[in-house]
Amino acid sequence: MLFSEILDKPIPGFNYPPIKLDYLIKLTDSIGMRKDSGNIPVYSIDDNVLALVVFCMHFKLLGNPGHIGLIERYLDFIIYCHQPDGSFVKLVDAEKAVVPLNNKTEQEDSSAKAIWALGYLISMKGLLPSHMIEKAQIILEEALKNTDVLTTGRSLAFAIKGLYYYYSAVEEKSNLEQIKLLAGKLLQMYKEHRTNDWKWFDGQFVSGSSIISGSLLSTWLLTDDPIYSEVARESFEFHSSRFFSDFNFQHMDNSFRGSITKLTDKLTSYASINTKTEPMTSVYPVERPTDIAFCVITLSKFYLVCKDNNYYHRMNAAFNWFLGNNRLNMMLYNSATGSCYDGLTNGTINTGQSAGSTLSYTLSRLVVEKYKFKDENHILF
């Protein structure tokens, strides 16, 4: 039965598949987590950042002392990737040699994600061994010296989130001031790009962009300055309007000004010249698990802070994208292996099963798992 035949209206939480870490553990070796199960190992800091957060989150929520060694392995990989200037290299090979990368934006975002993961680990002070907290704090302090070079909304947001968790464990005024400095850059970006019909921080929605609104909501929680809350809510409502119709989730990757109109025109044109039986494979954008995961995280944050049930229903709708609530009505999560396919592209499923996709599913699954415990004060994100 197709998902669309059994799902209607707002989506309550239901009995989701059991949380399985087997596939992720299989991808982990003595260096860290590999990008995939291919014959030539490559290691990405993005994957190991997500792995660190996922296994920390799993340990915090469900507890498994056997995973502490894995958490430290991902931490050590992040530390290995740290550079003297405070940045982090993105890729290394099986010999731990750096793989050259020319994309400055990707490098910047990866470094900011490392700050996020390190901050999250440090926030678990008292739960994890003290030597791990100390190692993470040393590297994070060095990395924070490099935040003045961050320019993208997404990188600023991840750095803010890392500082937010760090501040929860180390309430130093300098940490709060740095959060406000980075958040101020986001406010300036919003001021420069916002119009009556475009309420966002730049001219398009890039991968994982919902995290930007969430970072400003976190800033508001620490500062109580209403400007952060106002921009967070307005921008996220605009973001949601482009991704939800009622409580139906329609992910539109890299949506930019006017793109919804352009897509509608393309669909109308297609319908006028094609029969109903002929498939349309190239109109819709690529949909990636990573984007969904950050949407789930942000919706959970807004629900916990704002106590608006609409956010809760949207969060479940977004998570159910993995389970068939998508435009193809097809499961992306493989319950037999615990892995996740790499997204939707050209009218079909990308059957790759990379670490990043499975980590994204597992991260989302852990977020919705929290609501089984009915403890809204235990905020994981």
N, C-alpha and C positions, 0 to 999 in steps of 0.2 A: 504493500500500500504506500502511495506517495505521501510525503510529509504534509503536503497541502490539503490532503483529504481528511486528515485527522486533527489538523491544527486550525483554530479559528479564534479571533479576538485575543485579548491580553493573555499572556502565557504565564501560568504559575510555575514555580519550580516543581519538578517531578523527579522520579527515580532515574537519575542520570547513570550512565555506565560507571562502574567502579573505577577509582583512580588507579592507574597502572603506570609504574615507572620502569618496567622491565626494558622497554625498547631504548629508553634514554640511558639506562645503565649499560646496555650492550654497546652503545656508541661511545662510551667513556673508556679511555685507556690511561696509561701512565702520564700522558701529557695533559689531557683534558677531554672535552667532548669534541668529537669529529663532526664535520658538517653533514656527513652522510655515511652510508655503509660501503662506499666504493672502495676499490682496491688501493687507491692512492690517497692516504689521509691528508686532509687539510683542516686546519683549526681556525675558527673565527672567534674574535673576541665577542661579537654580538651573541653567538650561540652560548658561549661560556658565561657571559653576563646573565642571559636568561636562565641558564642552568643553575647558576648560583642563587638567583631569586626564587626559582621554582623549588629547589631542594630546601632552601631556607624556609620558604613558605609552608612546604609540606611538613617540615620538622616542627614548625611553630604551631601548625594547626592539628596535626595528627600524631607527631612524635615518632621518631625512629632513630635511636642512637647510632644504628649502623650506617646512617647516611652522613654522619659528621665528617667521615673521611672523604666522601665525595665532595661535600661542600668545600673542604679545605683544598681539594685538588683544583676545583674551578677557581677558587680564590688565588691559588698559586699561579695558575695560568694568567689571570688578569695582572698579577704582580709582574710576571715575566714580560708581559706586553707593555708595561709602563716604561715611558721614555724620560730622559733627563729634563725635557722641557715641560713635563707634566701631562703630555698627551699619551695615547695608547695606540700601538700598531693594531691594524685590523685583522691581518691574516698571517699565519705561520705554517710552514710545511712540516713533514714528519721528522725532519732534522732540526726543527725549531728555528729555522732560518726565516727571516721576514720576507713575505711575499709583497713585492712593490705594489703600491696603490696610488693612482694619480688623482682620484676623486677626493677633493678637499672636503666636500660636504659630508661624504660618507665617513671620512676619518673623524671629522668633528662630531658627528652624531654618535659614532662608536665610543669616542672618549667620554662624551656626556653620559651615555648609557652605563659606562664603567663607574662613573661617579654615583649614579642611581643605585647600582648593585652594592657598591661598597657602603653607601649610607644605610641601605636596608639591612645589610649584615650587621653593621655596628649597632643598629637599633635593637638588635637581639642580644645585647649585652645582658649577661645573667643567664641566658639560655645556652649560649655557645661557649666553648673554652676561651679563656681570657687571652691566650696567646694568638688566637685567630682574630679577635677583636683588635688587639694591638697591631698586628700586621696590617689589617685593613685600614686602621686609622692613620698609620704612617704614610701609606700610599695615597689615601684620600686627601690628606693635608697637602701633599705635593701636587696632586691633580688639581686641587682648588686654586692653586696659583696660576693655572692656565685658563681659567674661565673667562678672562677678558677677551679671548680670541673667539669665543662662541658667537656666531652670527645668525644661525637659523632658529626659527621658533621652536622646532623640535629639540634641538640641542640645548637651548636655554631651559626648556621645560624639564628635560631629564636631569639637568644639573640642579634645578630647583627641587625636584623630587628627592634627589640624593641628599641635598642639604636639609630638607625637611625631616627626613629620617635621622640624619646625623644630629640635628638639633634636638630631637626627641631624647637622644642619649647624652649629648654634650651641649648643655644650654649656655653656650658662649655667645656674647653679644655680636662678635665678629661674624658668626655663622648667620645670625638673623639679618645683619646688615648686608651680607652678601646675597641672601635670598631676595631682599628688597631691591638690590641693585639689578639683579638679573630679571626680576619681575618687572622692574621699571622699563627695561628694554622691550619686553613683550608689550607693555602698555603703549610704548611709543610706536611699535610696529602696528598695533591695532589702530591707533589714531591715524597713521599714515594710509592705511588700506581700507578702513571702514567706510562704507557708503550706506545709503538707505536700503539698497538691495544686496549688499555684500558685507556681511559682518564677520570678517575673519582677519587673521594676522598677516596674510599675504595673498597673492592672487590665485592660490589653488590649495586643495587639500592634498597634502603629501601623505605617504604611508605613515600610519600611526599618529596622525595630526591631532586626534582628539585629546591626546595627552597634554596638549598646551593649555586647554581650558582647565583641565584637572589640576595643573600645577598652580594656576592662579587661585583656584579654590583653596589649595593647601596654604598658599601665601596669606590669604584672608584669615584662615584659622589661626595663624600665628600672630598676625598684626591687628586684626579686627578693623582694618581700613576698608570701608565699603566699596572703594573703587575696584578692588580686586574681585570682590564678589559680583559686582555689577557686570564687569567685563567677562568674567568666567561664565556667568549664567547666560548673558546675551549671546556670546560667541558659541557656547555649547548648544543652545536652543537652535541657533542657525545651522550649526553642524548637524544636529539631529534631524532638522527639517529636510536635509539633503540625503539622509540615510534611512529615514523611517517614513512609512505611510501608515498612519494609525500605529499599530504595533507590529507591522510587517517590516522586516529588515531587508533593505535593498542596498547593499554596499556598492558605492560608486567610487572606485579608486581614482586618485588624481583629478577629482572634480575641480573644475576651474570656473571662473566667471562665465556664465552663459552656457555651460556644458549641458545642463539639464534640458534647456531648450534645444540645443543641437542634437542631443540624443533623441528627444521626442520627434524632431523633424526627420531624423534618420529612420526611426521606427515607422513613421507614417509613410515615408517614401517606400520603404521596404514592403509594407503591407499592400501598397497600391500596385506593385508590379510583380508580386510573388504569390504563389498559391499557399494555402494553409499547411500543406504537407511538406513544403520545402523548408529545411532548417535554416535558421539564421545564426551564423557562427562567429561573426566578426564585429558585431555592433557593440556588445557590452565590454566593459573594461575588465582587466584581470582582477580577481579577488583573492587576496592572500590571507592566510591564517594570522600572520603577525598583526595586520591591521585590525582584525576582529578582536584579538586579545587586548589590545590597548583600548579599544572601544568598550569592552566589557569592564576593564579596570576603571575607566573613567565614569561609566554609568554607575558602578557600584559606589564610587566615591561620592558622586552627586546624590545618590539615594541616601546614603548614610548621613550626609551633612544636611541635606534639604528636607529629608523625610517625605519626599514626593513619590508616591507609588508608581507614577508614570516611568520614573527612572528604573525602578525595579523590574517592571514589565519589559521595558526596552532592553535591559541587561540580559534577561532570559531569552528574549527574541534574538539578540545578537549572539549569545552563546549557542543557541539552537541552529545557527548557521552551520556549525560543524556537524550537526545531526540531521540535516536535511532541510532546514528552513532557509533555503537559498533558491535562486532562480532556476536551478536545475532539479530541485527537490531530490538531491542525492546526498548520501552520507559521505563526509570527508574523514570522519574518525573510523579507524579500523580497530574494532573491538577485539579481534582475534590476536593482534600483535601489540596493541596499545600505541600504535603509530598514527600519524595523521597525514593525509595527502597534501600536496603542495598548493592547492587552491583550484580556482575555476578559471579557465582560459579558453577562448575560442569555442564556446558552447559545450565544453566537456571538462572532465576532471583532469588536472595534472597529477599523474599517478606517482610522481616522485614522492619520497617519504623522508624528507630532510629533518635534521635535528631541529632547525628553527621552527618548522611547522608543528612538529610534535610538542615542542616546548610551548608554543603559543596555545595549542589546545589544552595542554596540562595546566598552564597558568590560568587560563579561563575557567577550567574545570575546578581548580582550587578556589577561585574567587566565588563561584556559585555554591561550592560546598560549604562555605562558611555559614550560609543562611540556614543550614540544617540545624545549627546549634542555637539559633534564636538569640544570639548574643551580639547586638548591634554596637556594643561598646568595644568589641574586639576587632578593631579596624585593621585589616591586613594591608590595604592600599588606600 
